[in-house]
Amino acid sequence: MMHPASIQLKIADFIIDLILPNNVPFILDHGFEGYVITDQKERPSPIDNKSVAENTISDLTIRCEIGCSNAPKRWQEEIYSAKNGDVALWKIFNTVDGICLHVFDSENLTHLQHIAFYQEEEQEWVIFSDLNDHQSLESLRYPMMPLILYYLSTKTKSLLVHASGVFDGEDGRIFSGFSGVGKSTMAGIWRSLGAEVINDDRLMLRKIDGRWWMFNTPMYYSDTQKKAKLDFIYLPFHHLENTYERSNEMPIVLRFMAHCIQHGYNAKHVQWHLDQVLDLAKEIPFARLGVVPNNDVVTFIKMHERS
């Protein structure tokens, strides 16, 4: 898919400028299609006739460059490595003015896919990526975009969390946990009863104008931008009967924090995420939820929310 030299994405109400080379085809995975700004009403107003690339209203700029071998060798000591067994998924290095990520191909972990530099104060990424087999550039190929969203969450009142989210027209609820607890099952049950599923695996939570909201983020499938207010947070688990334990005490709040996407190497980021979770706990009810996975659980939940 060919794009002009600059495009904009809108993800979780963040406006992201993509600055592209004009001499190669650029590809966005089909999961991004619903996040590309095509409606002028969504596009921030230009300032002093500046181009999109120069428009300072955007929240983040991503400059896409060709070839990992062209990346300047500016990284220093390694400070974090995310691994699958003994094999790195990505590595983080210090630089003089930020950090550098080495991101490996999720389908071939021996292949370095991106070398990405992040300058926190300028809110700018520069990503060097090798061309794919079709000689096209895929600068946001997984897992690059989730990593970018994670770093956005360290600078704004937001959290990236493993959760499904649903909105029934009145209330927004998320069901958070690791794989296997029933996040997607709960989303499917609510969908079958007419609720909108915001996302069934990864959500961005943001506090905007004093209220917490949930947003979907780009996945491997096509979707449109979705947003709903957040009213309840649930930590579900499979059980022989439906159970409901409401508590905003620290053990449940910290259990929820364990489901937030975070890199533990940076104490400042950990504290920032803890502050956001504690703010959530002041405003949003938390509950542990034992689940029998059928439609009755929806009636059960609503009954306990009203009590």
C-alpha positions as CSV (number, residue, x, y, z in Angstrom):
1,M,0.0,0.0,0.0
2,M,1.5,3.3,-1.1
3,H,1.2,6.4,1.0
4,P,2.1,10.1,0.5
5,A,5.2,11.4,2.1
6,S,3.4,12.1,5.4
7,I,0.2,10.7,6.9
8,Q,-1.4,10.9,10.3
9,L,-2.8,8.3,12.6
10,K,-5.3,8.7,15.4
11,I,-4.9,6.1,18.1
12,A,-6.6,6.5,21.5
13,D,-7.2,10.2,20.6
14,F,-3.4,10.7,20.1
15,I,-2.5,12.3,16.8
16,I,0.6,10.7,15.4
17,D,2.6,12.1,12.4
18,L,4.3,9.5,10.2
19,I,7.0,11.1,8.0
20,L,7.8,8.7,5.2
21,P,10.5,8.3,2.6
22,N,9.2,9.1,-0.9
23,N,11.3,6.7,-2.9
24,V,9.9,3.3,-1.7
25,P,6.4,1.9,-1.1
26,F,5.3,2.1,2.5
27,I,3.0,-0.5,4.1
28,L,0.7,-0.3,7.1
29,D,-0.7,-3.6,8.2
30,H,-4.5,-3.8,7.6
31,G,-5.1,-3.5,11.3
32,F,-4.1,0.2,11.0
33,E,-6.7,1.1,8.2
34,G,-9.3,2.4,10.6
35,Y,-6.8,4.6,12.4
36,V,-5.6,6.6,9.4
37,I,-6.9,10.2,9.4
38,T,-8.8,10.8,6.2
39,D,-11.6,13.0,7.5
40,Q,-10.4,16.7,7.6
41,K,-12.5,17.1,10.8
42,E,-10.2,14.7,12.6
43,R,-7.1,16.4,11.4
44,P,-5.6,19.2,13.6
45,S,-5.7,22.7,12.1
46,P,-2.4,23.7,10.4
47,I,-0.5,26.5,12.2
48,D,0.8,29.4,10.0
49,N,0.3,27.2,6.9
50,K,2.7,24.6,8.1
51,S,2.6,21.2,6.5
52,V,1.3,18.1,8.4
53,A,4.9,17.1,9.2
54,E,5.6,20.5,10.8
55,N,2.2,20.7,12.6
56,T,3.1,21.0,16.3
57,I,-0.5,20.0,17.4
58,S,0.4,16.3,16.9
59,D,1.2,14.3,20.0
60,L,4.1,12.3,18.5
61,T,6.2,12.2,15.4
62,I,7.6,9.1,13.8
63,R,10.2,9.4,11.1
64,C,10.6,6.3,9.0
65,E,13.9,5.5,7.5
66,I,15.2,2.7,5.2
67,G,17.7,0.1,6.4
68,C,18.9,-1.0,9.8
69,S,22.5,-0.7,8.5
70,N,21.9,3.0,8.0
71,A,21.1,3.7,11.6
72,P,23.8,5.7,13.3
73,K,25.7,3.7,15.9
74,R,24.7,5.9,18.8
75,W,23.5,3.4,21.3
76,Q,25.4,2.7,24.4
77,E,24.9,0.1,27.2
78,E,22.0,-2.3,27.1
79,I,19.5,-1.5,29.9
80,Y,16.7,-4.0,29.2
81,S,16.0,-7.1,27.2
82,A,12.6,-8.8,26.6
83,K,13.2,-12.4,26.0
84,N,11.4,-15.6,24.9
85,G,13.6,-18.1,26.7
86,D,17.1,-17.3,25.7
87,V,16.1,-15.3,22.6
88,A,15.6,-11.6,22.6
89,L,12.3,-10.1,21.3
90,W,13.7,-6.6,21.7
91,K,16.5,-4.8,23.5
92,I,16.7,-1.3,24.9
93,F,19.9,0.7,25.0
94,N,20.8,4.1,26.4
95,T,21.8,7.0,24.1
96,V,23.1,10.5,24.9
97,D,19.6,12.0,24.3
98,G,17.2,9.1,24.8
99,I,17.0,5.4,24.2
100,C,17.4,3.1,21.3
101,L,15.4,-0.1,20.7
102,H,16.5,-3.1,18.7
103,V,13.4,-4.9,17.7
104,F,13.5,-8.4,16.2
105,D,11.1,-10.0,13.7
106,S,8.4,-11.7,15.7
107,E,8.3,-14.5,13.0
108,N,12.1,-14.9,12.9
109,L,13.8,-13.7,16.0
110,T,17.3,-14.0,14.5
111,H,16.4,-11.1,12.2
112,L,16.8,-7.5,13.4
113,Q,13.6,-5.8,12.1
114,H,13.9,-2.2,13.5
115,I,16.5,0.1,15.1
116,A,14.4,2.8,16.7
117,F,15.6,6.0,18.5
118,Y,13.3,7.7,20.9
119,Q,13.7,11.3,22.2
120,E,11.3,11.7,25.1
121,E,11.4,15.4,25.4
122,E,10.7,16.0,21.7
123,Q,8.2,13.1,21.5
124,E,9.9,11.9,18.4
125,W,10.8,8.4,17.1
126,V,13.2,7.7,14.2
127,I,12.8,4.1,13.0
128,F,15.3,2.4,10.6
129,S,13.8,-0.7,9.1
130,D,15.0,-3.1,6.4
131,L,12.7,-3.5,3.3
132,N,10.5,-6.6,3.3
133,D,10.6,-9.3,0.6
134,H,8.5,-7.1,-1.7
135,Q,10.9,-4.1,-1.2
136,S,8.4,-2.2,0.8
137,L,8.9,-0.4,4.1
138,E,7.0,-1.6,7.2
139,S,8.1,0.7,10.0
140,L,5.3,-0.1,12.4
141,R,5.3,-3.8,11.9
142,Y,4.5,-5.7,15.2
143,P,5.7,-5.3,17.9
144,M,6.9,-1.7,17.0
145,M,3.6,0.1,17.5
146,P,2.7,-1.4,20.9
147,L,6.2,-0.4,22.1
148,I,5.6,3.2,20.9
149,L,2.2,3.2,22.6
150,Y,3.9,2.0,25.8
151,Y,6.2,4.9,25.8
152,L,3.3,7.3,25.2
153,S,1.7,5.8,28.4
154,T,4.8,6.9,30.4
155,K,4.3,10.6,29.4
156,T,0.5,10.9,29.6
157,K,-2.2,10.0,32.1
158,S,-2.8,6.6,30.5
159,L,-2.2,2.9,30.8
160,L,-1.8,0.2,28.2
161,V,-3.5,-2.9,29.6
162,H,-4.2,-6.5,28.8
163,A,-8.0,-6.4,28.9
164,S,-11.2,-6.7,27.0
165,G,-13.6,-3.7,27.1
166,V,-17.3,-3.5,26.4
167,F,-19.9,-0.7,26.4
168,D,-23.6,-1.5,26.7
169,G,-24.9,2.0,25.9
170,E,-24.8,3.1,29.5
171,D,-21.7,1.8,31.2
172,G,-18.2,0.8,30.1
173,R,-16.5,-2.2,31.7
174,I,-13.1,-3.8,31.3
175,F,-12.2,-7.4,32.1
176,S,-8.4,-7.6,32.8
177,G,-6.0,-10.4,33.2
178,F,-3.4,-12.7,31.6
179,S,-4.2,-15.2,28.9
180,G,-6.8,-17.8,29.8
181,V,-8.8,-15.9,32.4
182,G,-11.8,-15.3,30.0
183,K,-11.3,-11.8,28.6
184,S,-12.3,-12.7,25.1
185,T,-15.1,-15.0,26.4
186,M,-16.6,-12.1,28.4
187,A,-16.4,-9.8,25.4
188,G,-18.2,-12.4,23.3
189,I,-21.0,-12.8,25.9
190,W,-21.6,-9.1,26.1
191,R,-21.5,-8.8,22.3
192,S,-24.1,-11.5,21.9
193,L,-26.4,-9.4,24.1
194,G,-25.9,-6.3,22.0
195,A,-23.0,-4.5,23.7
196,E,-20.2,-2.9,21.7
197,V,-16.8,-4.6,22.1
198,I,-14.1,-1.9,22.3
199,N,-11.3,-4.5,22.1
200,D,-10.9,-8.0,23.4
201,D,-7.2,-8.1,24.2
202,R,-5.3,-4.8,24.5
203,L,-6.8,-1.4,25.5
204,M,-5.4,2.1,26.1
205,L,-6.9,3.7,29.2
206,R,-6.7,7.5,29.3
207,K,-7.8,10.2,31.7
208,I,-9.1,13.2,29.6
209,D,-10.8,16.2,31.1
210,G,-11.1,14.5,34.5
211,R,-12.6,11.2,33.3
212,W,-11.1,7.8,32.4
213,W,-11.8,6.4,29.0
214,M,-11.0,3.2,27.2
215,F,-9.8,3.0,23.6
216,N,-9.0,0.2,21.2
217,T,-5.5,0.0,19.6
218,P,-4.4,-1.5,16.3
219,M,-4.4,-5.3,16.2
220,Y,-3.8,-7.9,13.5
221,Y,-7.3,-7.5,12.2
222,S,-9.1,-4.5,10.7
223,D,-11.2,-2.3,13.0
224,T,-12.4,1.2,13.4
225,Q,-11.5,3.6,16.2
226,K,-13.5,2.9,19.3
227,K,-13.9,4.8,22.6
228,A,-16.1,4.5,25.6
229,K,-16.2,5.9,29.1
230,L,-14.8,3.6,31.9
231,D,-17.2,2.8,34.8
232,F,-16.1,-0.6,36.2
233,I,-12.9,-2.7,36.3
234,Y,-13.2,-6.5,36.7
235,L,-10.5,-9.1,37.3
236,P,-12.3,-12.3,36.1
237,F,-11.4,-15.9,36.7
238,H,-13.1,-19.2,35.9
239,H,-15.3,-20.5,38.7
240,L,-18.0,-23.1,39.5
241,E,-20.4,-20.3,40.3
242,N,-20.6,-16.5,39.6
243,T,-19.0,-14.6,42.5
244,Y,-18.5,-10.9,43.0
245,E,-15.9,-9.3,45.4
246,R,-15.8,-5.6,45.2
247,S,-12.7,-4.0,46.6
248,N,-10.4,-1.0,45.9
249,E,-7.9,-2.1,48.5
250,M,-4.2,-2.4,47.5
251,P,-4.0,-6.2,46.8
252,I,-6.7,-6.0,44.0
253,V,-5.4,-2.7,42.7
254,L,-1.8,-4.1,42.4
255,R,-3.1,-7.3,40.8
256,F,-4.7,-5.1,38.1
257,M,-1.4,-3.2,37.7
258,A,0.3,-6.5,37.0
259,H,-1.9,-6.7,33.9
260,C,-0.7,-3.3,32.6
261,I,2.0,-3.4,30.0
262,Q,5.2,-2.0,31.6
263,H,8.9,-2.4,31.5
264,G,10.4,-2.8,34.9
265,Y,13.8,-1.5,34.1
266,N,12.8,2.2,34.7
267,A,11.8,3.1,38.2
268,K,10.4,6.4,37.1
269,H,8.0,4.6,34.6
270,V,7.0,2.1,37.3
271,Q,6.1,4.9,39.7
272,W,4.2,6.8,37.0
273,H,2.1,3.7,36.2
274,L,1.5,3.1,39.9
275,D,0.3,6.7,40.2
276,Q,-2.2,6.2,37.3
277,V,-3.5,2.9,38.8
278,L,-4.0,4.6,42.2
279,D,-5.9,7.4,40.5
280,L,-8.1,4.8,38.8
281,A,-8.8,3.2,42.1
282,K,-10.0,6.5,43.5
283,E,-12.6,6.9,40.8
284,I,-13.5,3.5,39.3
285,P,-14.9,0.5,41.3
286,F,-12.7,-2.7,41.1
287,A,-14.0,-6.2,41.6
288,R,-12.8,-9.8,41.4
289,L,-15.3,-11.8,39.4
290,G,-15.8,-15.5,39.4
291,V,-17.3,-16.5,36.1
292,V,-19.5,-19.2,34.8
293,P,-19.2,-18.4,31.1
294,N,-22.8,-18.0,29.9
295,N,-25.3,-15.1,29.5
296,D,-26.4,-15.2,33.1
297,V,-23.1,-13.6,34.2
298,V,-24.2,-10.3,32.6
299,T,-27.4,-10.2,34.7
300,F,-25.3,-11.2,37.8
301,I,-22.8,-8.3,37.2
302,K,-25.5,-5.7,36.7
303,M,-27.3,-6.8,39.8
304,H,-24.2,-6.4,41.9
305,E,-23.3,-3.1,40.4
306,R,-26.6,-1.7,41.5
307,S,-26.3,-3.1,45.1
